[in-house]
Amino acid sequence: MTFRPRIPTLLFAVLLAGAGVLTGCDQSGGTNGPMPTTYTAQLVALNNSGVSGQAAVTVEGNQFSVTVDAQGTEAQMVHAQHIHGFDSETSSCPTAAADTSGDGRISVGEGAPSYGGILVPLDGSLDEAEGLGDLDTFPTGNGSYSYDMSIMTGDLAVNGDRSFDDLRLANHAIVVHGRSVDGEYKATLPVACGTLSR
């Protein structure tokens, strides 16, 4: 008969916990630090623009990151883009019924009842909401563009009296603007929209 020493249950638990610390894992089985939360949106064309794409917003600890990849954008033209939303309602992308003027286009004002006002300008800095973004710092389309920007959550500029903590990202939308109509470039005209979901 072989003798095997018994390890008390408490000692065994302490040894397992120590092993987790030594390997750099937390007790939830992941790596140290907060897990990122990502919200994505599929951008669909508005106003028969032909613009489509994908967008993602990632929050990891106190880091806020946004990527937008758009295709079908107008060449050599600046495309303003923003996170739009409401205080309590959920944003949606407007349908053709939003064209209340009957001119065949959904203006930024006609789209606002669906997606809400501008909350965050997705420009070249993310830290200045006054003026809703400097048009010169938004991406320039050349058939497509890729936008990738990060900022600390405490430095993120949110329009109005809101802060980052007031953003309900899963209920907001990303809207891309800018298209020529009858030879004139309309910088505010919505050309693509997508609602963020986790």
trRosetta pair geometry for C-beta under 8 A, 3 or more apart (Angstrom, degrees):
i j d omega theta_ij theta_ji phi_ij phi_ji
7 11 5.5 -120 177 85 90 117
7 12 5.0 108 119 -65 118 97
7 15 7.9 -29 173 2 144 144
8 11 4.5 85 66 9 89 107
8 12 6.9 -156 93 -10 44 88
9 12 5.6 -57 -150 35 32 115
9 13 6.5 32 154 -20 66 104
10 13 5.8 -53 -152 33 32 111
10 14 6.5 32 151 -19 64 105
11 14 5.7 -54 -151 35 34 112
11 15 6.4 36 151 -21 66 105
12 15 5.7 -54 -150 34 31 113
12 16 6.6 31 153 -18 64 104
13 16 5.8 -54 -150 35 33 111
13 17 6.4 32 153 -18 66 106
14 17 5.8 -54 -148 37 32 111
14 18 6.3 33 153 -20 64 107
15 18 5.7 -55 -149 36 30 113
15 19 6.5 36 152 -24 63 102
16 19 5.6 -50 -152 29 33 114
16 20 6.8 36 151 -20 63 100
17 20 5.7 -52 -158 31 35 113
17 21 6.8 34 148 -18 66 103
17 27 7.5 -15 -127 -91 81 114
18 21 5.6 -52 -151 34 37 112
18 22 6.3 35 154 -19 68 107
19 22 5.7 -56 -146 38 32 111
19 23 6.4 19 159 -10 66 109
20 23 6.2 -66 -146 42 28 101
20 25 5.1 -90 -160 76 78 92
20 26 7.2 38 166 -172 118 11
20 27 6.0 48 166 -85 163 65
21 24 7.9 40 176 -67 31 26
24 31 6.9 -1 136 -142 99 76
24 32 6.2 -83 179 -20 80 111
25 29 6.6 -12 179 -147 124 25
25 30 7.0 153 -154 80 83 23
25 31 6.8 -71 -115 -102 61 40
25 32 7.7 -146 -127 -46 20 72
26 29 7.5 -42 78 20 71 22
26 30 5.9 -8 45 64 105 72
26 31 7.3 58 2 138 94 12
26 32 5.9 127 -44 -95 101 55
30 35 6.3 -36 171 -77 169 109
33 60 8.0 33 149 174 114 99
33 61 6.6 -52 -174 -58 99 125
34 60 6.3 162 92 -169 101 61
34 61 4.7 151 40 -70 126 74
35 60 7.7 -95 139 -127 24 84
36 58 5.2 0 -178 -173 123 106
36 59 6.8 156 -157 79 70 40
36 60 3.8 -34 -98 -85 89 103
37 58 7.0 158 80 -153 44 57
37 59 5.0 -12 59 59 96 93
37 60 7.5 175 19 -74 60 55
37 198 6.7 -33 -177 -138 97 110
38 56 5.8 -10 -169 -170 105 109
38 57 7.1 156 -154 81 55 46
38 58 4.6 -17 -100 -100 82 84
38 59 7.9 -175 -77 22 39 61
38 198 7.3 125 85 -148 47 62
39 56 6.9 154 80 -156 48 56
39 57 4.6 -8 58 58 101 97
39 58 7.7 -169 22 -74 64 40
39 169 4.7 -154 -17 139 164 119
39 170 5.9 -142 -118 -84 125 62
39 196 4.2 33 156 -179 120 112
39 197 6.4 163 -156 75 80 17
39 198 5.4 -45 -99 -86 77 57
40 54 6.9 -20 -167 -171 101 96
40 55 6.9 153 -158 86 54 55
40 56 4.9 -18 -103 -102 76 82
40 57 7.9 -165 -74 23 35 64
40 196 6.9 144 69 -143 18 66
40 197 6.5 -35 61 61 68 71
41 54 7.2 153 83 -161 56 51
41 55 4.5 -6 57 60 102 102
41 56 7.5 -169 21 -74 69 40
41 173 7.1 119 -129 -147 148 55
41 174 5.2 163 63 25 159 112
41 194 3.2 126 160 123 106 115
41 195 5.9 178 -125 75 106 21
41 196 4.8 -57 -58 -82 108 55
41 197 7.3 123 -84 11 63 71
42 53 8.0 173 -165 94 48 38
42 54 6.1 -27 -113 -106 53 71
42 194 5.1 -178 73 -131 34 127
43 51 7.0 -53 139 133 119 89
43 52 5.7 151 96 -166 86 42
43 53 4.1 5 49 61 130 77
43 54 6.5 -134 8 -66 93 20
43 55 6.1 82 -45 -14 108 102
43 68 7.7 63 -41 -155 144 94
43 70 6.4 -43 81 -107 160 86
43 174 6.9 -66 -87 90 102 108
43 176 6.5 34 -153 0 140 122
43 192 4.3 38 174 162 111 122
43 193 6.7 147 -144 68 71 14
43 194 4.2 -86 -82 -29 51 122
44 52 6.3 4 -117 -118 37 84
44 93 6.6 105 56 137 109 171
44 192 6.5 164 76 -151 25 78
44 193 6.5 -33 57 63 75 67
44 194 6.4 121 3 -79 72 80
45 48 6.7 45 145 -129 125 15
45 49 4.9 -163 -156 55 99 82
45 50 5.7 43 -110 -47 145 8
45 51 5.2 132 -107 53 81 60
45 52 5.9 -50 -45 -64 85 76
45 72 7.3 -45 -90 100 114 153
45 191 6.9 -41 -147 169 68 64
45 192 5.8 -43 -103 -97 38 78
46 49 6.2 23 68 2 51 117
46 51 7.8 -28 31 55 65 107
46 93 7.1 -140 -74 -176 113 109
46 94 6.9 60 -128 62 126 95
46 106 5.9 -78 178 55 114 127
46 111 7.3 21 -161 -99 156 138
46 190 4.6 -12 88 121 150 100
46 191 5.8 -171 59 -159 87 13
46 192 6.0 -165 9 -78 88 21
46 193 5.5 56 -40 -5 125 104
47 105 5.1 32 -126 -140 112 83
47 106 5.8 -130 -64 35 92 84
47 179 6.5 -176 101 44 134 157
47 189 6.2 -28 10 166 173 109
47 190 6.5 139 -9 84 118 71
47 191 6.1 -71 52 -108 112 54
49 72 6.8 117 131 130 83 118
49 179 5.3 -115 -117 -86 109 147
49 191 3.8 115 -110 -155 172 91
49 192 6.6 -106 72 -50 139 77
50 72 4.2 -146 125 -170 86 135
51 70 5.9 -4 -169 -173 103 109
51 71 7.1 159 -151 82 54 46
51 72 4.4 -161 -97 88 44 109
51 73 5.7 57 -113 -77 111 62
51 176 6.2 -125 143 88 148 134
51 179 8.0 -124 -23 -76 127 117
51 191 4.5 62 19 142 145 105
51 192 4.1 -103 108 -50 114 118
52 70 7.4 159 86 -152 30 63
52 71 5.6 -18 65 60 78 95
52 72 6.0 65 15 14 72 131
52 192 6.5 173 -96 -124 25 130
53 68 6.6 56 133 179 139 75
53 69 5.0 -169 -162 98 108 59
53 70 3.8 -77 -44 -104 157 48
53 71 5.6 155 -75 9 87 72
53 176 7.6 59 39 -21 133 152
53 192 6.4 51 27 165 101 161
53 194 7.9 -113 80 -23 74 140
54 67 8.0 6 109 111 88 98
54 68 7.7 -178 94 -148 47 44
54 69 5.3 8 54 53 84 100
54 194 7.8 67 -133 -60 36 177
55 66 7.3 -10 -171 -170 96 88
55 67 6.7 176 -150 92 51 58
55 68 4.6 -4 -107 -106 94 76
55 69 7.6 -171 -76 25 50 60
55 174 4.6 -59 82 56 170 164
55 194 5.8 162 27 67 113 135
55 196 7.6 -73 97 -89 110 88
56 66 7.2 169 88 -150 52 46
56 67 5.0 8 51 52 93 97
57 64 7.4 -16 -170 -168 93 83
57 65 7.2 158 -157 85 46 52
57 66 5.3 -10 -105 -102 74 79
57 83 7.5 46 -74 -91 146 132
57 169 5.7 -136 91 -158 143 136
57 196 6.3 -11 22 -130 120 139
58 63 7.9 -5 111 110 90 93
58 64 7.7 157 84 -156 53 38
58 65 4.6 -11 59 61 97 103
58 66 7.9 -171 22 -74 69 35
59 63 7.2 157 -155 83 45 56
59 64 5.7 -8 -104 -104 77 68
59 65 7.8 -173 -74 24 34 71
59 153 7.0 51 -140 -82 103 124
59 169 7.5 -171 -21 -11 127 159
60 63 4.9 -15 66 62 84 106
60 65 7.5 5 13 5 102 113
62 152 5.5 10 141 -157 100 84
62 153 4.9 -116 -162 20 65 106
62 154 6.6 -4 -169 -12 117 94
63 150 6.1 -5 -174 -171 98 114
63 151 7.8 155 -154 82 57 29
63 152 6.5 -50 -99 -108 52 50
63 153 7.0 -76 -38 -31 7 86
64 126 7.4 -175 96 169 117 148
64 150 6.7 156 85 -155 50 61
64 151 5.4 -21 64 66 100 77
64 152 7.2 65 16 159 90 10
64 153 5.0 114 -33 -86 111 70
64 156 5.3 9 45 -66 158 137
64 164 6.9 -128 -61 -133 144 132
65 148 7.6 -3 -173 -169 98 74
65 149 7.2 173 -150 92 58 43
65 150 4.2 -17 -100 -100 84 92
66 122 5.7 -117 124 -131 155 115
66 126 7.5 159 18 -95 125 133
66 147 7.2 -17 117 119 95 104
66 148 7.5 -178 92 -141 55 35
66 149 5.4 -6 57 60 93 87
66 150 7.6 175 19 -80 61 47
67 146 7.4 -16 -166 -171 92 83
67 147 6.5 159 -154 88 44 64
67 148 4.9 4 -107 -103 86 76
68 81 6.0 -17 -57 154 180 166
68 122 6.5 83 -16 144 138 152
68 139 7.5 -149 81 2 117 148
68 145 7.8 19 105 100 95 92
68 146 7.5 169 87 -153 54 40
68 147 4.3 8 51 50 94 113
68 174 6.8 -163 -102 167 119 147
68 176 7.3 149 -180 -78 140 116
69 144 7.5 6 -178 -178 74 107
69 145 7.7 -161 -142 95 43 47
69 146 5.1 -1 -107 -110 80 79
69 147 7.6 -156 -67 27 42 67
70 73 5.3 66 120 -44 117 119
70 79 7.0 -111 73 111 160 163
70 139 7.8 147 32 91 122 144
70 141 7.1 -64 97 -106 120 107
70 144 6.2 178 95 -151 57 63
70 145 5.6 7 54 51 97 80
70 147 7.9 25 1 0 100 104
70 176 5.8 108 -103 -105 150 167
70 192 6.5 174 -132 38 116 161
71 143 7.3 -9 -156 151 64 67
71 144 4.6 -13 -109 -104 60 105
72 143 7.2 -7 -91 -168 17 53
72 144 7.3 48 0 -82 36 72
73 77 7.4 -146 159 66 94 96
73 79 5.6 -66 -148 -53 132 149
73 141 2.8 -123 126 -137 122 140
73 142 7.4 18 85 18 104 25
73 143 6.5 80 58 138 70 5
73 144 6.1 129 24 -98 101 23
73 145 5.9 -22 34 -1 155 100
73 176 7.7 -89 -98 159 111 139
73 178 7.6 32 -156 88 98 113
73 191 7.5 105 -115 113 72 151
74 77 4.3 4 98 34 110 133
74 79 7.6 146 40 -70 87 105
74 141 5.2 88 59 83 48 135
74 178 6.5 -125 31 132 120 98
74 179 6.1 152 -33 -120 133 55
74 180 6.2 132 -128 -6 154 96
74 185 7.6 179 112 -123 160 105
75 141 6.4 -101 -89 113 23 84
75 142 5.1 50 -132 -136 74 51
75 143 5.9 15 -79 -38 90 71
76 140 6.7 -9 -148 178 27 114
76 141 7.6 -46 20 78 21 66
76 142 6.6 63 -48 -97 51 79
77 140 6.7 162 82 -152 23 75
77 141 5.6 -12 63 46 77 101
77 178 5.8 173 136 164 117 126
77 180 7.5 -143 -77 -41 161 95
77 185 5.9 -166 -133 -137 131 138
78 135 5.7 95 119 168 152 85
78 136 6.9 -85 -105 -110 155 30
78 138 5.1 97 180 75 100 103
78 139 7.3 147 -150 88 62 33
78 140 5.4 -45 -91 -95 57 72
78 141 7.8 158 -115 4 10 79
78 178 6.5 -147 96 -114 53 157
78 187 6.9 7 82 -131 97 108
79 138 5.9 -137 78 142 44 119
79 139 5.7 -24 55 78 96 84
79 140 7.2 141 7 -119 81 22
79 141 5.1 66 -26 -34 124 108
79 145 6.8 -178 36 28 131 145
79 176 5.5 5 167 -173 118 99
79 177 6.4 160 -167 71 66 52
79 178 4.3 -135 -114 39 64 140
79 191 7.4 -76 -140 42 113 134
80 121 7.5 -56 -163 -145 94 97
80 123 7.9 -22 -136 -83 72 91
80 133 6.3 136 -142 91 101 138
80 135 6.3 -54 -73 -121 107 75
80 138 4.8 -98 -97 -92 46 169
80 176 7.6 153 87 -159 48 48
80 177 4.4 -12 66 56 94 117
80 178 6.2 134 21 -40 74 110
80 187 6.2 72 -5 167 118 91
80 188 7.1 -12 48 -102 141 50
81 121 7.9 110 83 -164 51 57
81 122 4.5 -43 99 61 97 117
81 138 6.3 145 14 -150 78 114
81 139 7.2 9 3 25 124 103
81 147 7.2 -167 49 18 150 168
81 174 6.6 16 -180 -179 102 95
81 175 6.8 -178 -147 91 61 46
81 176 4.7 -16 -100 -105 99 67
81 177 6.8 -169 -76 14 46 77
82 118 4.5 -45 174 -135 157 97
82 119 7.1 139 167 43 101 58
82 120 6.4 158 -163 80 73 49
82 121 5.3 -41 -104 -105 92 47
82 122 6.0 -171 -97 4 30 85
82 132 7.0 -22 -95 -176 139 100
82 133 7.0 -140 -83 -13 99 142
82 174 7.3 180 90 -146 36 58
82 175 5.9 -10 58 56 81 89
82 177 7.8 21 5 -11 96 115
83 118 7.7 99 74 -160 49 58
83 119 4.9 -56 100 65 93 105
83 120 4.1 21 38 47 112 100
83 122 6.7 101 -23 -45 78 103
83 167 7.7 17 131 -141 148 122
83 169 7.8 -50 -156 -125 140 77
83 172 5.3 31 -179 148 98 139
83 173 7.3 151 -157 80 55 38
83 174 5.8 -36 -98 -94 60 71
83 196 7.8 2 -136 -26 103 138
84 91 6.0 128 102 -125 90 147
84 112 7.7 -134 -163 -124 135 63
84 115 4.2 51 103 142 139 105
84 116 4.8 154 158 73 88 82
84 117 6.4 -176 -150 95 84 19
84 118 5.9 -50 -100 -95 76 41
84 119 6.3 147 -126 3 20 91
84 172 6.4 165 80 -170 44 90
84 173 5.0 -21 62 67 98 91
84 174 7.4 156 15 -102 81 19
84 175 5.3 25 -10 0 128 118
85 91 5.2 -87 -110 -44 64 125
85 115 7.3 -57 -75 167 37 66
85 116 4.4 -7 154 79 10 153
85 117 7.5 -46 62 58 40 59
85 119 5.0 -2 35 -28 99 138
85 167 7.6 104 52 -143 159 72
85 168 7.0 174 -180 58 147 84
85 171 6.4 93 -144 105 118 83
85 172 3.5 -52 -73 -113 125 96
85 173 6.7 159 -72 20 71 68
86 89 3.9 9 77 51 158 88
86 90 7.5 -58 41 -16 118 10
86 91 6.5 168 -1 -64 91 77
86 116 4.2 -136 -50 -102 69 132
86 117 7.7 99 -90 20 52 78
86 171 7.5 -76 51 135 86 116
89 116 7.1 173 75 -74 105 117
89 171 7.5 169 118 169 38 124
90 171 4.4 -105 -117 -152 71 95
90 195 7.8 45 166 -155 94 134
91 114 7.1 69 -166 140 68 61
91 115 4.5 43 -160 -143 110 56
91 116 5.2 -84 -95 5 103 111
91 171 6.2 119 10 152 80 62
91 172 5.2 54 8 -145 137 31
91 173 3.9 -131 134 -17 140 102
91 195 5.7 178 96 -119 93 99
92 114 5.0 -85 78 -175 81 91
92 115 6.7 -120 66 -77 35 63
92 173 7.2 -136 -33 -63 1 136
92 195 6.2 -23 -117 -70 42 137
93 114 6.3 31 167 142 11 133
93 115 6.4 28 -100 -68 43 112
93 173 6.3 155 -70 -141 73 144
93 193 3.8 147 -123 109 111 129
93 194 6.9 0 -62 -83 131 21
93 195 6.3 -122 -28 -37 90 93
94 97 7.8 -138 -179 64 84 67
94 98 3.6 -18 -171 -17 124 159
94 106 5.3 159 101 -159 141 153
94 110 6.9 99 -155 125 165 82
94 111 4.4 -119 -12 -126 142 75
94 113 7.7 83 -96 67 111 78
94 114 4.0 -180 -74 15 76 158
94 115 6.9 -80 -31 -18 87 97
94 190 7.6 98 34 80 120 158
94 193 7.2 95 22 16 72 168
95 98 6.1 134 61 -13 49 93
95 114 7.8 158 3 -100 63 151
96 99 6.0 -34 -178 9 57 114
96 106 7.6 -126 -123 -54 36 113
98 106 4.9 43 92 -126 114 117
98 110 4.8 124 151 151 92 97
98 111 5.8 64 154 -92 152 51
98 113 7.1 -177 -132 56 104 104
98 114 6.0 -57 -93 -25 139 129
99 102 6.4 115 137 -79 98 25
99 103 6.8 -134 -171 47 110 61
99 104 6.6 38 -165 -107 155 6
99 105 6.4 136 -118 75 118 22
99 106 5.2 -94 -72 -78 81 68
99 110 6.1 56 -102 162 36 158
100 110 5.7 -169 17 -126 91 112
101 107 7.3 44 7 -6 134 119
101 110 6.9 -101 -2 -71 97 137
105 181 7.0 -17 -76 -109 159 148
105 189 6.7 -41 177 -144 129 118
106 110 4.9 -134 -159 91 68 120
106 111 5.1 83 154 -62 113 95
106 190 6.1 -41 98 53 103 117
107 110 4.6 94 49 8 77 101
107 111 7.0 -145 91 -4 40 88
107 188 7.6 28 -170 112 78 107
107 189 6.9 -70 -127 -114 52 70
107 190 7.8 107 168 7 18 94
108 111 5.8 -59 -148 39 30 110
108 112 6.6 50 151 -45 62 96
108 177 6.9 8 -86 -113 116 128
108 188 4.6 -65 -26 157 140 106
108 189 6.9 -120 -42 -103 87 25
108 190 6.0 135 -93 -35 65 93
109 112 5.6 -34 -150 4 34 120
110 113 7.6 -46 -178 17 37 100
111 114 5.6 -65 -171 42 58 109
111 115 5.8 -2 152 21 94 110
111 175 7.1 124 134 -128 145 149
111 190 5.1 44 -29 -9 166 153
111 193 7.5 -161 -164 -73 135 146
112 115 6.7 -80 -128 59 30 75
112 116 6.5 5 -166 -177 67 6
112 117 6.3 31 -150 -76 111 56
115 173 4.2 -80 -143 52 109 144
115 175 5.9 105 131 -52 165 127
115 193 6.3 -120 -74 -147 146 131
115 195 8.0 -146 -117 -88 93 85
116 119 7.5 19 118 -35 120 103
116 172 7.3 -80 51 -131 138 76
116 173 7.3 146 33 28 97 104
117 159 7.0 -121 130 96 109 144
118 121 6.7 27 176 -66 124 74
118 132 5.1 50 107 -139 158 120
118 159 5.5 89 106 -21 80 160
119 158 5.7 -19 175 -154 83 84
119 159 5.4 -139 -142 30 29 102
119 160 7.9 -52 -126 20 63 107
119 162 6.9 -38 -149 67 96 150
119 167 6.7 121 159 -110 143 96
119 172 6.6 -65 24 -136 147 141
120 126 7.1 12 -177 -145 108 80
120 129 7.0 -76 -120 -101 47 108
120 156 6.8 -21 -125 175 126 106
120 157 6.9 136 -131 87 76 65
120 158 5.8 -40 -76 -108 87 64
120 159 7.0 -141 -64 -11 36 88
120 167 7.5 10 -33 -103 127 134
121 126 7.7 -163 84 -110 70 43
121 128 7.7 -36 55 86 127 64
121 129 6.3 159 8 -122 101 59
121 132 5.2 140 -66 175 123 52
121 133 2.8 -171 -169 -57 149 113
121 138 7.9 -91 178 -81 101 102
121 157 7.4 -12 36 87 91 115
121 159 7.8 93 -23 -54 83 107
122 126 7.2 6 -128 -91 45 87
122 133 7.5 -8 44 -103 33 147
122 138 7.5 74 92 -124 69 88
122 147 6.6 82 150 140 115 150
122 149 7.0 162 -166 40 79 137
122 174 7.3 22 -20 -143 148 106
123 126 6.9 -176 57 -57 68 46
123 128 7.7 -52 63 62 135 90
123 133 4.0 166 -46 -148 131 105
123 134 5.9 112 -171 44 153 70
123 137 4.4 63 175 99 105 108
123 138 5.3 -66 -117 -73 77 67
124 134 7.3 -49 31 63 105 107
124 137 3.2 -104 9 -177 116 110
124 138 7.3 -116 -31 -60 84 27
124 149 7.3 -164 -144 -102 30 138
125 128 5.8 29 86 12 132 99
125 137 6.5 -8 -10 161 87 157
125 149 8.0 -121 -83 -161 1 137
125 151 7.8 69 159 -83 51 134
126 149 5.6 159 -35 141 125 129
126 150 8.0 -108 22 125 159 11
126 151 4.3 -147 93 -20 135 146
126 155 7.6 76 107 114 96 92
126 156 5.8 -45 156 -125 103 71
126 157 6.5 169 156 24 47 87
127 151 6.1 -178 -61 -142 92 146
127 155 5.0 -31 -113 158 113 95
127 156 6.9 -97 -98 -114 59 23
127 157 5.1 107 -174 -26 25 106
128 131 7.4 2 141 45 103 101
128 133 7.6 129 91 -100 85 41
128 134 7.4 27 88 -21 129 99
128 157 5.2 -171 -30 -36 6 167
129 132 6.7 9 -177 -96 63 42
129 133 7.7 -19 -134 -48 41 65
129 157 3.7 -166 -29 150 89 110
129 158 6.1 -27 -64 92 153 9
129 159 4.5 -163 179 -79 132 59
129 160 7.9 -76 134 7 148 45
130 157 7.8 -86 -6 -171 64 141
131 134 6.7 40 109 -72 132 59
132 159 6.6 17 -99 -95 81 129
133 137 7.0 -131 -178 67 85 102
133 138 6.4 63 153 -60 129 104
134 137 4.5 59 79 10 102 110
134 138 7.8 -168 90 -22 55 77
135 138 6.0 -45 -159 12 42 113
135 187 6.5 -8 -136 -171 131 148
139 145 4.3 137 157 152 132 151
139 146 7.8 -176 -134 68 149 23
139 147 4.9 -105 -50 -74 137 110
140 145 6.7 155 78 -94 38 139
141 144 6.9 109 -152 17 80 2
141 145 5.2 -100 -102 -25 56 116
141 178 7.4 174 -1 101 129 131
142 145 6.9 101 21 -69 73 85
151 155 5.2 -120 172 84 108 107
151 156 5.3 134 98 -77 127 76
152 155 4.6 72 65 12 90 107
152 156 7.4 -140 92 -28 45 79
153 156 5.6 -34 -152 1 40 119
153 164 4.4 139 -180 164 93 173
154 164 7.0 -91 -80 7 30 137
156 164 5.0 86 59 -79 125 111
158 162 4.3 -85 125 93 128 98
158 163 6.0 155 36 -131 136 14
158 164 6.4 -178 -33 -67 131 45
158 166 6.7 154 136 60 162 109
158 167 6.5 -135 -110 -58 139 104
159 162 6.9 26 73 37 48 110
162 166 4.0 -119 -157 71 98 146
162 167 7.2 104 156 -56 128 67
163 166 5.4 107 51 0 58 100
164 167 5.8 -41 -165 7 45 116
167 172 7.1 -38 -166 -25 88 146
168 171 4.4 5 117 32 111 116
168 172 6.6 142 83 -32 66 95
169 172 5.7 -64 -145 27 37 114
169 196 5.5 -75 162 119 77 150
169 198 7.8 96 96 -69 102 90
170 196 5.9 -124 -122 112 30 95
170 197 5.9 53 -150 -131 84 41
170 198 4.9 -35 -98 -27 119 98
171 196 7.7 -18 34 68 16 97
172 195 7.5 171 103 -150 30 68
172 196 5.4 13 70 27 73 123
173 193 5.8 5 173 -170 127 95
173 194 6.5 164 -157 85 80 35
173 195 4.8 -47 -98 -99 86 61
173 196 6.7 -161 -96 -5 30 80
174 193 7.2 165 86 -150 51 49
174 194 5.4 -7 55 60 93 87
174 196 6.7 87 -18 -53 94 97
175 190 5.4 -54 -172 -128 115 108
175 192 7.2 162 -155 87 48 54
175 193 4.9 -6 -106 -104 77 84
176 190 7.3 101 75 -156 47 63
176 191 5.4 -59 102 65 92 90
176 192 4.2 12 44 53 113 99
176 193 7.5 -145 23 -65 70 45
177 187 6.4 53 131 156 114 52
177 188 5.4 -38 -171 -154 141 28
177 189 6.1 135 -161 67 82 38
177 190 5.7 -52 -100 -95 74 42
177 191 6.3 126 -138 6 21 89
178 185 7.0 2 -161 -177 82 98
178 186 7.1 178 -134 90 37 57
178 187 5.3 -5 -101 -141 87 46
178 188 7.8 56 -69 -24 57 12
178 189 6.6 129 -78 56 11 81
178 191 6.1 -57 59 -8 53 132
179 185 7.4 -167 112 -147 18 63
179 186 6.0 -12 66 56 63 95
179 189 5.0 -83 40 87 93 128
179 191 4.9 134 -42 -84 117 121
180 183 6.5 -5 178 -133 114 10
180 184 6.4 156 -153 77 74 26
180 185 4.9 -43 -90 -90 77 61
180 186 7.1 144 -113 10 22 75
181 184 6.0 -30 67 64 68 81
181 186 5.3 14 10 -12 111 125
181 189 6.8 124 -26 -58 124 165
186 189 3.9 56 110 -19 120 119
190 193 6.2 13 179 -52 125 107
